[in-house]
Amino acid sequence: MTETVLIATACLIAGAVIATLAVLLLRPRAAEPDRGAEQQVIELSGRMQAMTEMLTRAQAQLQQTVHERLDAVTANLGLSMQSSTKQTVDSLQKLNERIAVIDGAQKNITDLATQVNSLHSVLANKQSRGAFGQAQMEAIVADVLPKGAYAFQHTLSNKTRPDCAIFFPDAGPLVIDAKFPLEALTALRGATNEDERKQAMQRVKQDITKHVGDIAEKYLIPGETQDIALMFIPSESVYAELHERFDDVVQRAHRARVMIVSPTLLVMAIQVIKQVRKDAQMREAADQIRTEVGHMMKDVRLLNERVRKLQTHFGQANEDVANILTSTSRIEKRATNIEDLEFGGDNPVTAEIIPAPIPRKLGTGE
């Protein structure tokens, strides 16, 4: 700012000097030279030279200042461009990572859509839907119950073959049917007006009622199977919709002793059956344990009798040993008395005395 003011001031002064010179030069010359004017011209020339030098120095200083500032601006601009470039590169990398994540998510969505379409195709076909429900039911049963506790496509006495039969220890099998009429419910979901909706609802009631009747007629055999049968629905949403919109059909199935179950309810029912089987096995094991304990008590009583007999034998042996020790003590005493006898005379008869044996206590096993 100071250099700019200085340059402007120098320019104004130079302009004033040039204007004065122009006036003096254009003024008509007198007949005689004017000494004062010449002196003024000389002074003005000196001033112009001084102003020119000051202007030159100011211009040089201005150029240096401009160069320094340009260098500083260039350096700052370079640093700013480097920082911006780095930030841009980082942002592009993050953007590429997010695009990769989005591509992965889009691929997952595409795969999911393909699976949904496949599932829709499976559920649209009656045979495929039956196979899907059968596979899901078999997986649930096989994951919970041990082998031998169930059978798939088990043949009953009336030559019917339910999808699954779960065996109980002391009762008949529990029958599970995995076929569900979904066409009417699909038509109900696709209804576009009230008439189509009423017809679809009537069809749902008829199809489910007929299927419940078929299960009760085929699989509920008195004295052979359980009093109830399970109708498996391989979809929680279908089960919820059935209970929400067709509660009368569900109650009718209950009265026919056919329980409608979803995958979650089937798992809970299988868990209860597993616990019932475990309790029955524990009861059987308790009977076996009670029998073995009875045999063990008999063996303990027999062992007690034999120990008492052995104790009697040991008592008799101890008594015999005591009598033997009494006899040996008496013999030892008599031998001592004989040894202590003194005979008269100067030359007493000396005889070789055989010492009595030292009595020895018999051990328990002798």
GIZIQUI-V900232 format. One record per helix or strand. SS is the DSSP state (helix for helix, strand for strand). FROM is the first residue (numbers start at 0). TO is the last residue. If there is no record, write none. Layout:
# GIZIQUI-V900232
ss:SS from:FROM to:TO
ss:SS from:FROM to:TO
This chain:
# GIZIQUI-V900232
ss:helix from:1 to:25
ss:helix from:34 to:123
ss:helix from:125 to:143
ss:strand from:149 to:151
ss:strand from:154 to:154
ss:strand from:160 to:160
ss:strand from:163 to:165
ss:strand from:172 to:176
ss:helix from:182 to:188
ss:helix from:193 to:218
ss:strand from:224 to:231
ss:helix from:235 to:244
ss:helix from:246 to:254
ss:strand from:257 to:260
ss:helix from:262 to:338
